[in-house]
Amino acid sequence: MAKVWQHPYLNVFKHFKVEEWKRSTKEGDVTTFMDKTLKGTVYRIRGSIPASNYIQLPKTSTQSLGLTGHYLYLLFKPMPGKYFVVHLDVTTEDSLVVRISFSNLFKEFKSTATWLQFPFICGAAKGSVYECTARTSKQELIGVAPANVRWTCLMLDLHYILSMYLNRRYSHLKSIKLCSNLLVKNLYTSDLLFEPGVTFSEAREAKLAFHGISPMPREMAFPLPKGENWHDRYDYIRFPSDGSKLPYDSIQKGCSSPAAGVQTLEDPIRHLPRSVTLTKAVRDRVSLIQQITSPKDMSRWSPLVTKSIPEVHLATSGTLEAAYTGDQEISRAEGLQAAGDSTVPLPTATDGGIHVYAHRMGDVAIHTVGVGSDEDVHTKITEPEMLSSKKASHCRRLLPDPILKLRTIIGFGGYSTKWALWTKNSSAVVYPCHAIIVTMQIETGAQRFFIGHTDKVSALAFNGNSTLLASAQMGYLSMVRLWDFQKGKCLSMFKTHVHSVSSLSLSYSGAVLCGIGKDGHGKTMVVVWNTSQVNHGGEVVVLAKAHTDVDIQTLKIAFFDDTRMVSCGRDNVRLWRVRSGALRSCPVNLGEYHSLEFTDLAFEEGHSTEREPEDRTLFVCSRSGHILEIDYKNVTIRNARRLLPSQIQHSQRREKQTFNSGPGIAINSISVSSTFCATASEDGYLRLWPLDFSAVFLEAEHEGPVSSVSISPDRLKILCTTFTGNLGYLDVQSRGYHTLMRSHTDSVLAFSVDGLRKQMATVSQDNTIRIWDLESMQQLYDFTASDEMPCTVAFHPAQQIFACGFTSGVVRTFSLAASDLLMEHKQHRGAVTGLTFSPDGDLMFSSCSRGTLALYNHAAQKSQVLRVLGNVVSQDAEHSLNALALSGDGRLLAFVGPSKYTVTIMDAHSLDELLRLDVSILDLDSTSLDSALRLCFAPMPVGQLLVSTSSNKVLVLDAKTGRLVREVSRVHKLSCSSLALSEDARYLLTAGDRVVKVWDFQMRFDINFQAYIGHSEPVRQVAFTPNQQHVISIGDAIFLWDFLAVSRPESPKADVHPYVESLVPPRAETSSEKLKDFTSSANERPRQSAPLPSLASPPCLDISSIHQAGCDDIFSDSDEGEEADLKCGSREPADGNKNHSALVMEEPVKNEEPLVGRPKVSQECSRSPSHSGHESRKETKGPEPQQHIRPDSYRHFNPRFKASALPKSILYPPAGNEGLKLKAVIGYNGNGRGNMVWNPDTGFFAYTCGCVIVVEDLHSGSQQHWLGHPEEISTLAVSHDAQVLASASGQGNGGSRCQIRIWNVQDGTCQKVIFHHETQVQAMAYSRDDRLLVTLGDYSDRTLALWNTHTYDLMSSTRFSEPVHEVAFNPLSAGELACVGRGAMTFWLMEQEGADISLKVHRAPIPDMVGLVELTSLCYSANYLLYSGTNTGQICVWDTQTNRCFMTWEADEGEIGVLLCCGNRLVSGSNTKRIRLWSVAAVQELRLKGSDARSSSVLLEHEITLDGTIVSATFDDSPDMGIVGTTAGTLWYINWAESSSIRLISGHKNKVNEVTFSPGESHCATCGEDGSVRVWSLASMELVVQFQVLNQSCQCLAWSPVLLSHGEAEGQHVVAGYSDGTIRVFSISRTEMELKMHPHSAALTAISYSVDGEIILSGSKDGLMAVSSPRTGMTIRVLIDHKGCPITVIQCTKKQYHDFGVEGGELWLAASSDRRVSVWVSAWLRDKCELIDWLSFPAPASPEAPSSCPPTLAAFCPWDNGTVVYVGFGMQKEILFYSLRQKQVVEKILLPHFATSLSLSPAARFLAVGFNERVLRLIDCKTRAEQDFVGHDDSVHLCRFTPSGKRLFTASYNEILVWEIMSR
């Protein structure tokens, strides 16, 4: 039994007497003081360290508070400018202790199996600048509290938190810890939901008690001055919250404004409906619309003449009923019956307004029924007269009729999930699905439908033999229908005077019907009807009705007496009886159970002749878990029992349920048979009991609370429903559970069908994504997004992948095969409104409500963003989902935008605009502007686009020209929400409001459509299935229709579109002039007024089309090569911004004439970059996906793939107090291109290593390090005066574009960061006068940008159709540059006049004799010569005055990627690893001879072969000496005079696996995946010696300790372990391998010398550990304790001989990847090795870690050898200190991420931890100070302190960073 002393609430501080500190404890600065605001004493907790300043309840951790309240209320106030932390330890029902922490120190939500961390967002005072800032930003006041933070009442729903985030059930609150810095008034727990600022009288008026809300008790309330609003002085925060600020899963103030008073009060889980107040303008407009659309008054006897009546079909397997669907649409369904003179009311409005009656003779009259009338309307329905074939012969209509037949509905509930009934034969179940009643056969799943309700069905009831079915619908005046269940026809329907009937009960005979609802004043009303004559054509009449003030949840008619009823509800159980036309009741005396909330009741079954029929037991269940057995005859309680939660024993076995004392489980429903009883409870269990409730004999657990239960008439099956929309039954005999239906619990927003696998994906407002099998209609997968709502979905056409868009703007792709998330794109800021794949699946498109359009390359499983356009899609609220339309061939993309009046058609591969149409101009007779709503392409080769408009039209447009082909008016009564065409283009589907229509697309008949109803909510999407055999419509549920039309065998062109042959579609035009012509021709007169101007972009000119007619005025025809000057003059738009040109090369030119292309200037996007804030369209140009293949050139930078990324939160050290200083970087990034610069005049020398720029003094070897780039640096460029350096890297820190940094060489500061390129920057160059900087994107970006180096504003941006490999400025002219690419050289000439730029381009192809090659490199000479290299090893020489190639020669066997010209000498570098020096003195003289020049005139002077492909080179002016970089990660000094090459900078080419140090710390050794072991001098960081093993990877390394018997030099050995299982011992002094052993069959993973150096310990991938002798090479023993899991660490240390109670002088440990650590004591000379401890660390059962778990790392603590430091994947992200003496964890250090590397300083109490998030953390274990350091390009997988503790080495892939420990 629940602890009564905690109800209705508990004052925690008062109960535990906090002021006495006997049952609680305080630590640190905890004081009390008088608060002026609260006018009372509060506790103040202060201190810089929260863990040292706190209040804790109870006093010790072994005690428990035992507080069972559902909600926890904390009255507190954060201290301004400070952080605070609160810890709550709660216990679950399975006795697991979970810590719930919240703090404004947390930046994001984090969770483990036992710890939840929630960020707390501090609110600000109303009207303050903090509130204004937070209100307008997406991210609120994260961090310290603002200066004017207010007192806050925080309510935490502990049940919800555990259930939602950990899927566990809450038991009680164990302890509370309030840490600094905050003021706290008190703590309370309660099962009630309190609302502050509401008085008891206001609560009664608002009937808050009905919603479980109570006013705040006086003891808990904050003082409120008279006349003030509570919410203006204080904050009320409920969690879960409806707040929308980031971060998600944060504790923050809700979005709903409290100013509206009690009307806005909401339950934190089940929200109440909000009232809407209409302004006068809105009311006037609604009144006007009603006047326009309301039918005119007409005499009842005047005939209504109609030419044709459109048909509305409800084709189902059962009998159907007519319904009114829209303007001039009156339904006629097959099988409807009519006889007599009675009328059939067909209600369409829930306000009792306008109704249509269908008369027997076919006459139509319109009647108005008053809303306030109390007169009952009871109608009998008979069959109408069927139209004869003669009457209908003149009317040509769409056939077949009907064309759709409802097959299956996926859905359950709608208004409620408690109604599900068995049929009498127990073979079928009956349940509501919104407005339709469904009968499902449980064996076959076949469905039958009862259609007729116009709103959601709120109650169902059967008579005793299942022949009569009663149903009610929700609404202002509920409609009740009575059905003949066997025939499926409606016998009668009538209105009640009850609002929203919540319960119905039919007597066993079917003669009496009883219903419950609310009257107009909110009182409960019970109505009893006589239904005995309904089967004989009679009417339903009211027998009796009564009003009552008591709450009634359920009412049932006694099966043994039609005049007796029983009801139950909150605080009451009542017996009812109808006598003499009156309905009377009497309550059952409940005694001590009078305050329970009763939910359901059931009569004892069976009949005995020995007792009266009413002498039986009545079972009543309650939300508190009680089941009362009531003597019905004597109206007394016989027995009371209570359902308890299960008790978990040590054996983890569930005990049988019992009815004793303790907290109960809410019972929602009960059903009783003659032998057993079934209960449905809130904990998700269906339980079967004997009638004495002694124990449970069968139970079934569900995903959510069970809402109802019903035993079948044959007593063999139990039907149950859940609040989560599931319907199923339990078979008692087989004890098997069968799920009949799963459904969304909210509106379905969108769907997509996978035709290959016959699957369907749906997204819903219930935040779920569900995958269904189209054949069985069963749910296959269920994805839940707890914090954001999915709104669009699309299946990949080929792969088992689907994409989903969310309201947060995120687009995610999921793999169904792996049930895993593949990619996440965050290109959008608003809700995703459109999402679709191209037909081949290579491209994906998405759009959002903020107007952004994105294009993705989805050729690979990991999709990549190709292009993003801003402000192109309409942002109007009407244009929500399904915003994108893609043509059948995947070439065209259409959408509504940029405004709602225009439709834009783009090239789907490039997102280049092709056509823009203004739909608002097409109807000049309209008084309002028409806007576009939905789009749909006709299948190929029709080439048409369908557009639905706000004026209820469908426009059919030519997709190429925009010409209006035809239009269809009055498509729906309301706007069209979805369009779809069949594959043969014969049938059109439209959806509007709640109706689905099928149209003849050619409009050939008198009646061209058929309409179908059934949805109770607007239909959001309708479409054909891929096989064209079915139609799917969604809204309130998922409807699957059979499409009965038979496809014709003829071709679509010959059959469907005979008019196509007579039409000659003109050539596609995109100019604004053509748009005007289209407008004029469509309307036959000019437009008189236009909406906001929205011009289409000017045509995109093809350079390849220069010889077409009509182009003479654009291009020069001069034979002399004279170039026409095409100025892109400055246009002045309305906002005063000036346009700048952007030249776009679309296709290559196949001639040698110098040509000039007109720049492509987009009206929206060509403004000056300096005015980007005023741009109406933001564009991110990307490449066309079909050309994204990497070209045949190694010049293009290809960044190494990295799975890591920088974290959001980094603890940067305070300035001047850094614990580490970057001393040196070992390595050069050979993956870069042109990423080394050297200025011979100034001596400036810089290169890149990862994301670090290393500036090195070549004389002293000292380094400077410039940090700031988030990703790998691709290239460098230095100005000619060596004062400015430009560096470029890829995207990072969530950015969408590459980052280019401009550095001041003198002081190493970053002056500017610029962004433009999307993928990678592969080349940069400064002009000779350093006034311009040109940047070139890679083969995916294909963009060339020109920058002004004075301001670094973008001057011009050029996009190429093909990849460009390199760019260079002409040293003789600052305005000339050249680019090399496929088969041609492109010369550019820039002329600038003020803000205007004139661009000239000449594309000069290479001579035919060279062949089809790629020009890959180029360099200018000082004498009008230009050299270019090719990918086939040729060098071409160009005359820059005539722009022609006059000479070529074979310079290499491979691709030439580097060319440098200095005077008469040329340097070339290639991928053959060779660098060559050429003498080209004769070339200038031979320039005049043209093609007669011979290659023998060029002489090869020198050649040097290096260790890799040449990627960068710089030489002096001679060029006698220079520096060259290779892909091997080496920078070489080249001296041609001496023909020598010296290694300047060297590093590993692949991943570094280990770093180890010599005992004297003079040298260090590294090993890598490339099989090399490298020894470095620590003083100079230069490479001393390298040992290389081919075709093997060196996995681990150890340096031998100094032996006493040998000198230090002689004893220098390094042992290395390799991937083939071998161990090699290298002598450093003799630089040779001394020993090779093979003790392992698997790859080695760890190795170490023993303390004395006489033993080598090694571990392998298979978990075996070998003990070997370095002297003999023999394996002494093999340890198998860790077998099966790779060994990650082996470490040895000294110990006292008798320490730990075991003899031996050496202590060593081994760790394996299964989170186990073994600790050993050994005495090797005595052949002794003993295991003294075995540590095993837990991890979550279902790991939430990344796909590869973090490594298991362990080490002996240098300052306490008896302590083992451990870190690895586990329940928490933490470092554990385990004492070998105490045998327990003695210390923990929390980490922000799982560690990937660990090292402990032997000098000071420092600890270094590396993370996968590219961050290195230094922890002072003495002071617990923590500092983070960045500079790594990838995961920090290795960190090692030197033996002296003065330096720290860290490794990230192949780069090694050396840090100096700063003294403190």
Disulfide bonds with the S-S distance in Angstrom:
none
